[in-house]
Amino acid sequence: MTNYISNNGHNPYQTPNANDYSSATASPSAGYQMNGLWLTGLLVNAAVSLMAFVGYGMAMGAIISGFLVLCVVGTILILSGAPRVGKGLFIAGTIGFVPIGMIGLFGMRKAADAVVARDFWKGDR
């Protein structure tokens, strides 16, 4: 007898049910979890922003705080379902904190890579 089951255990001649499309309707950021590097990067960026106010005055503190706002808004967007825009804002925000801002950038990238790898192995390419 011929075995017609292929494509990860799904029978190609069987009518699909609602469970077969659950991953297609999931939000694009499903699975983004803030890791330690990402959180540490945001906290370090906040500390640098505060030090800029104290050490360099209002003008420099306001500029550096603008970069911090971009990082925070990017994080909120990533975690709420708009990862493409959120990652762009987060990357733009870390530019003001180079080289120490790279900590958060590496953490965000690690979280994004984990989601891509999970989707790849799950078959949601």
ABEGO torsion letter per residue (X at the ends): XBBABBGGGBBAABBBBAAAAAAAABBAABGBBBBAAAAAAAAAAAAAAAAAAAAAEAAAAAAAAAAAAAAAAAAAAAAAGBAAAAAAAAAAAAAAAOAAAAAAAAAAAAAAAAAAAAAAAAGAX
